[in-house]
Each structure stands twice: as C-alpha cells, then as structure tokens.
C-alpha cells in the first residue's frame, strides 16, 4: 500500500481544514516545498496536493506551487481544487501534475468529464468521491446527492477510470479512524480498482488495517502534521 501525504494550500501556505470548513483552518507550515522535501526524504514517492483557494474560487490558483514542487522534488503529484474548465486542466498538466484530481465536476458535468477522459486519457485522472452515508457529496460537502457510491464508481469505471479515492465526510480531519467497512465494500465490489483511502487516519494501526483489507493507497494528512504518525514509521510501507 502506498502512503500518499497530503498538502492543502491556502494563501501559499500548508494548512489543514476540519471537515472541509475554512473557518477551522490550522496553518502547519509557510513553505509547502519544505514539507514536500521532508516527505521525499522519508522515502514517500507520491503527493496529494489540494488547491483550497482554487476550490473556493472555482478556478486553479496555486499552480505556481505545483510547478515549484514538480521541478524541485521527484514526487508523483496529483493536483486538485478549482479544475472546472479545460483551461484549468491544461494549466495543471503544464505545471507538471501527473494526475488531475476531479470531484464534483464528474457529478455536475459528466459530459465534460467524459470528454476530458477521451482527450487526455483516463490514466491522467484521479477521481475523488466524497461520501456522506454512502451517498456522493459535492460542492465542498455542502450538498449531498442521491447517488450511491457504488453506482458512482460503476459509472466512472465504465468510462475508464481506474484510480479513485474516497473520503467519508464525517471522518475527515477528525482523527477518529477511517471508514474501513465502507472501503471493504468498495474493494469487494471493484477488486481491480486502484482504490485509495482518504480521511480519518489517526495512527499506524489504521494504516495497517487499510492495507489488510486491500487498499492500494492511503492519503494521510492531519495525522502526520499532528505527529500522531512519524515519517519514520511510514517507511515500513515503502519497503
């Protein structure tokens, strides 16, 4: 299982939100590059980079940080937040992202997303599914749809999506443990999916449990920043 540390950006700084609430913001470092290099030095090879300014504005904002990280680290970076138009998508790829992370757009503008998959190739995208009571949540988690997570995955799997991460809204940023039962259900239904767990990881035991049920990756944020898990401890997953 690959550990994927998360860096969330607001005003060029490395922050974390609790349950996606901009009012519950903690600044952990003024310099995202410094943080990314620490991850790289610990042997981590991939990075989940989120442009929270872009997500709020509906257009990519922090692409220069993406560019800096792709030039000055060797990490494989997926980038999301504010990718609403093809112009934004091109900026993200031109700035060096290996994958563009798409969430709400795949629900609200399915035709646009499918066209992008056709143009750029499904392998260039990481699909994010935010879930509340097993239903897809969109718009910064403010709106819950009637789309069941398994139906959402089935639909996008048919379009060629092979890589997906799922965040349980009720768990994110709360360090209360991941939604293991939900993830097990997804993995059982889609055994060939490159499934990445996201949200709720609080300690090493959580990661070991996610690995045991067959997760291919786990996005970890707050647990690292709050020193619940050390970068040294994560090295066991890089062996």
GIHU-V599102 format. One record per residue. OMEGA is omega as a letter, one per 40 degrees, with the letter a starting at -180 (* if undefined). D_LAST is the distance of its C-alpha to the last C-alpha in Angstrom with 1 decimal. Layout:
omega->OMEGA d_last->D_LAST
omega->OMEGA d_last->D_LAST
This chain:
omega->a d_last->10.0
omega->i d_last->10.1
omega->a d_last->11.4
omega->i d_last->14.6
omega->a d_last->16.6
omega->i d_last->20.3
omega->i d_last->23.0
omega->a d_last->26.5
omega->i d_last->29.3
omega->a d_last->33.0
omega->i d_last->35.3
omega->a d_last->32.5
omega->i d_last->30.8
omega->a d_last->27.6
omega->i d_last->28.8
omega->i d_last->28.1
omega->i d_last->30.7
omega->a d_last->31.3
omega->i d_last->32.0
omega->a d_last->32.6
omega->a d_last->35.6
omega->i d_last->36.3
omega->i d_last->38.5
omega->a d_last->35.6
omega->i d_last->33.7
omega->i d_last->31.8
omega->a d_last->31.1
omega->a d_last->27.9
omega->i d_last->28.1
omega->a d_last->30.7
omega->a d_last->28.3
omega->i d_last->25.6
omega->i d_last->24.4
omega->i d_last->23.8
omega->a d_last->21.6
omega->i d_last->19.7
omega->i d_last->19.1
omega->i d_last->17.8
omega->a d_last->15.2
omega->a d_last->14.4
omega->i d_last->14.3
omega->i d_last->11.7
omega->i d_last->9.3
omega->a d_last->10.6
omega->a d_last->11.9
omega->a d_last->14.5
omega->i d_last->17.6
omega->a d_last->20.3
omega->a d_last->23.5
omega->i d_last->26.7
omega->a d_last->30.2
omega->i d_last->32.1
omega->i d_last->35.3
omega->i d_last->35.1
omega->a d_last->34.6
omega->a d_last->37.7
omega->a d_last->39.7
omega->i d_last->38.9
omega->a d_last->38.0
omega->a d_last->35.0
omega->a d_last->35.6
omega->a d_last->32.5
omega->i d_last->31.7
omega->i d_last->32.1
omega->i d_last->29.1
omega->a d_last->27.1
omega->a d_last->28.5
omega->a d_last->27.7
omega->i d_last->24.0
omega->i d_last->23.6
omega->a d_last->25.4
omega->i d_last->23.8
omega->i d_last->20.1
omega->a d_last->17.8
omega->i d_last->16.7
omega->a d_last->17.5
omega->i d_last->20.2
omega->a d_last->22.1
omega->i d_last->25.4
omega->i d_last->28.0
omega->i d_last->31.2
omega->i d_last->34.7
omega->a d_last->34.1
omega->a d_last->37.4
omega->a d_last->39.0
omega->i d_last->38.0
omega->i d_last->38.8
omega->a d_last->36.0
omega->i d_last->33.6
omega->i d_last->34.5
omega->a d_last->34.0
omega->i d_last->30.5
omega->i d_last->29.6
omega->a d_last->31.6
omega->i d_last->29.8
omega->i d_last->26.5
omega->i d_last->24.9
omega->a d_last->22.7
omega->i d_last->23.9
omega->i d_last->26.9
omega->a d_last->26.7
omega->i d_last->29.8
omega->a d_last->31.1
omega->a d_last->34.8
omega->a d_last->36.0
omega->i d_last->34.7
omega->a d_last->37.1
omega->a d_last->40.0
omega->a d_last->40.2
omega->a d_last->38.6
omega->i d_last->40.7
omega->a d_last->39.4
omega->i d_last->35.8
omega->i d_last->36.4
omega->i d_last->38.2
omega->i d_last->35.2
omega->i d_last->32.9
omega->a d_last->35.5
omega->a d_last->35.8
omega->a d_last->32.3
omega->a d_last->30.3
omega->a d_last->28.6
omega->i d_last->25.1
omega->a d_last->25.9
omega->i d_last->26.2
omega->a d_last->24.2
omega->i d_last->26.6
omega->i d_last->26.8
omega->i d_last->28.7
omega->a d_last->30.0
omega->i d_last->31.4
omega->a d_last->34.1
omega->i d_last->35.2
omega->i d_last->33.4
omega->a d_last->35.6
omega->i d_last->34.5
omega->a d_last->35.3
omega->i d_last->36.2
omega->a d_last->37.7
omega->i d_last->35.5
omega->a d_last->35.6
omega->a d_last->39.3
omega->i d_last->40.3
omega->a d_last->39.2
omega->i d_last->40.0
omega->a d_last->40.9
omega->i d_last->38.1
omega->a d_last->35.9
omega->a d_last->32.1
omega->i d_last->32.0
omega->i d_last->34.9
omega->i d_last->33.4
omega->a d_last->30.2
omega->a d_last->32.4
omega->a d_last->34.6
omega->i d_last->31.9
omega->i d_last->29.9
omega->i d_last->33.2
omega->i d_last->33.2
omega->i d_last->29.9
omega->a d_last->27.5
omega->a d_last->24.1
omega->a d_last->22.1
omega->i d_last->23.3
omega->a d_last->22.5
omega->i d_last->24.8
omega->i d_last->26.0
omega->a d_last->28.3
omega->a d_last->30.9
omega->a d_last->31.8
omega->a d_last->28.4
omega->i d_last->27.4
omega->a d_last->27.2
omega->i d_last->28.5
omega->a d_last->25.4
omega->a d_last->26.8
omega->a d_last->24.0
omega->a d_last->23.1
omega->a d_last->25.4
omega->a d_last->23.5
omega->i d_last->26.6
omega->a d_last->27.3
omega->i d_last->23.8
omega->i d_last->24.0
omega->i d_last->27.4
omega->a d_last->26.1
omega->i d_last->23.2
omega->a d_last->25.8
omega->a d_last->28.3
omega->a d_last->26.0
omega->a d_last->23.3
omega->i d_last->22.7
omega->i d_last->22.3
omega->a d_last->19.2
omega->a d_last->19.7
omega->i d_last->18.5
omega->a d_last->19.5
omega->i d_last->21.4
omega->i d_last->23.4
omega->a d_last->23.8
omega->a d_last->20.3
omega->a d_last->21.3
omega->a d_last->18.7
omega->a d_last->15.4
omega->i d_last->17.3
omega->a d_last->18.2
omega->i d_last->14.7
omega->i d_last->13.9
omega->i d_last->17.3
omega->i d_last->16.7
omega->a d_last->13.6
omega->a d_last->15.9
omega->i d_last->18.7
omega->i d_last->16.8
omega->i d_last->16.3
omega->i d_last->14.4
omega->i d_last->14.1
omega->i d_last->15.5
omega->a d_last->17.6
omega->a d_last->17.8
omega->a d_last->20.7
omega->a d_last->23.1
omega->i d_last->20.8
omega->a d_last->19.1
omega->i d_last->22.5
omega->i d_last->24.1
omega->i d_last->21.5
omega->i d_last->20.9
omega->i d_last->17.1
omega->i d_last->16.0
omega->i d_last->13.6
omega->i d_last->12.1
omega->a d_last->11.6
omega->a d_last->9.8
omega->a d_last->6.9
omega->a d_last->5.7
omega->a d_last->5.6
omega->a d_last->3.8
omega->* d_last->0.0
